[in-house]
Amino acid sequence: DGYRAVLNRKTIGLGLTVFVEMKVGKHSRDNAAALQQALMALPEVVSCHMVSGASDFLAEVVVPDLEAYERLITDKILTLPTIEDVRSNFAIRTVKSNGPLPLGHLAK
């Protein structure tokens, strides 16, 4: 799909990675689309997935520190349309990131 530079997050001052689980209040196609657009517009959200289970969306958020995350949650994420619940999982250490895609199935 394209090329990009992979930067060391800590080196450029983005030392906190948070995986944010979000639950939507009123499920509908329109609400999901509105939330998706809002999440895509946040530069701190570096990846986001619609998931099944206890939450509806899982976003990977990168910020400089806890204070920046608090501002993001308070001023932006909690104001997003139809958000009912937010749970934050703070990364302690990155074990693997940006790994290559498993392409073994193409060799068959």
N, C-alpha and C positions, 0 to 999 in steps of 0.2 A: 503493500500500500504506500510505501514511502521510506524515506531515510530520515534519521534524526541523530542528534548528538546525545549521548548519555552522560549526564553530569553527576558528579559526586554531590549528593544533597547536602551533606554536612559542610563540605568545602565552600559551597555558595550560600551558606546561612540558612538552610532549610533542614534543621536538625530534628524535627518532630514529624513522624508519620503516624496517622490515626486512621483506623478502619472504622467507618461510621455506618451503623445499621440504622435504617429509617423505615418506620412503619407508616403506611398511608391510612388515613381515616376512612374516607369514602372511596371505595374502589370503583373506578370507571375508566374507560379508555381516555376520556378527556383529562381527568385528574392525573393519570399516569403520564400522559403526554406533556402536560403543563409542568409537572415535577421534573421530568427528564430534561426539558428545555432549560429550566431554572438551574439544575445541577450542571449541565453542560456549560452554562455561562459563568460558573465560578472557577477562576483560574487555580484556586487551591485544590480543586478536585481533579486529580490526575488520572483517575480511572473510576468507572461507575458501572454497576451491573444491576439489572433487575433479577432478583433471586426468589426462590421459593423457601418456605420455612417460616421462622418466627418474624423475620423482617421482609420487606418488599424490595428495598434497594440497599446495596452495599457499595459505599464510596471509599476510595483511597484518597485521603487528604494529606497534603504536605504543607507545613507551615514552619516558621522559624522557631517558635517556642509555645509553651502552654498559654501564655497571655494572648498570643495571636490566635490560637485555637479557640479560646474563650470568646474573643470578639467575633470570630467566624460563626461559631455556634449561636451566640446571642443575637447578633445583628443580621445574619443572613440565613443560616440553615433553619432555625426555629421559626422564621417568618415565611418559609416556603409554603406554597399551597398544599393543603390537605395533610401536612405532617402531623402525625398523632403521637409518635414516640421516636426518640433518638437514643441510641446506645453507642458509646465510644469505646474502642479497643485500641490501646496505645501500643505501638510496636516497641519492644525492648531492644531487639536486635534484628537486623535483616539477615536471613540465612541464605536466601536466593531471590534474586530479582532480575527481571528482564532476561530470563533464560530463553534459549532458542526454542522455536516451535518443534514439537515431536513429529517429524515428517516420515517416519518409518512406514506408515500405511501407504505412502505413495509408491513405494518400491514393489508392491505386490502386483 
